[in-house]
Amino acid sequence: MTNTLVQASGIKRYFGNVHAVDGVDLNIKSGEIYGLVGSDGAGKTTTMRLLVGALLPTQGEIEICGYDLRTQVELARSTIGYLSQRFSMYEDLTILENIRFFAEIRGLSSSEWLPRSMEILEFVGLDKFKDRRAGQLSGGMKQKLGLASALVTRPRLLLLDEPTTGVDPVTRQDFWQLVIKLVSSREGDGVSVIISTPYMDEASRCHRVGFMKAGKIIAEDTPSNLRARLNGRVLELRGAPINQLRHVAHQDADVEDVAAFGDKLHVRIREGKSDEIMKRLPINIQAAGATVTDLRIIPPALEDVFIALSESNHD
């Protein structure tokens, strides 16, 4: 059985003049969590729909678990679990009845799906609620039901399209614990996960990240390697008033960008200019009538990298 679960080469998808996906290559190994990261309209959802076979590429080739998605679509789909942005369940059916529906659509007999469903419900923490109607579930429980439905057929590849959008931070944390547990457990032996997300804290949990912009992957690496691109080039600036600090920092010729992070600013600077800026920026801020309470070099966050990549890539 192949160790490469997804092999996509030069995939493109055009809608008229719109190049939604414009030459994407992917190589996803068994047991890998891969994050597809980008802002709205970057092409993440279209890429997911191409990988699951819901759309045919205008150009390019896709293999899922060794199956050609054009000529062996049903075999390829049999290896995939898919959770779309708007997972639709039958609200008048119970949790177990919903899973049964998804299992039987995929051809599982009751002798297969029933014990499997109970395993999965225990795994996601819904086993005590199996007889509750889906319409009575909280947002977090609905999300877990979506994951359970995607897992019932024992997929080797799990595609999760922005699964945590619109849920609270605790629910997001719980969901990620499940994904990490799935990949590292015997329950998910050999499973790979491709997850699209606009959240950088989620991207940090992935083994590798692909940044998407305008239908292209503009950078791909581990989170730590991506962050290392900006080592020594991000300053944290605190003081008041913050708008004045931002304005003065922007005026400096060696400052590339200033972004607000809560009550502080991240100042991205040109390479090798940290000593000069650390000396002159407080002087310039004071001259403008504002106050600096802290200015220091910090390890870059993925947000810093994403902002830098989005600005530097204008293709």
Beta strands, then each sheet from edge to edge (+ up, - down):
strand 1: 4-15
strand 2: 18-29
strand 3: 33-37
strand 4: 59-64
strand 5: 67-68
strand 6: 80-83
strand 7: 157-161
strand 8: 192-197
strand 9: 208-213
strand 10: 216-221
strand 11: 234-240
strand 12: 255-261
strand 13: 264-269
strand 14: 291-297
sheet 1: 2+ 1- 4+ 5-
sheet 2: 6+ 7+ 8+ 3+ 9+ 10-
sheet 3: 12+ 13- 11+ 14-
end
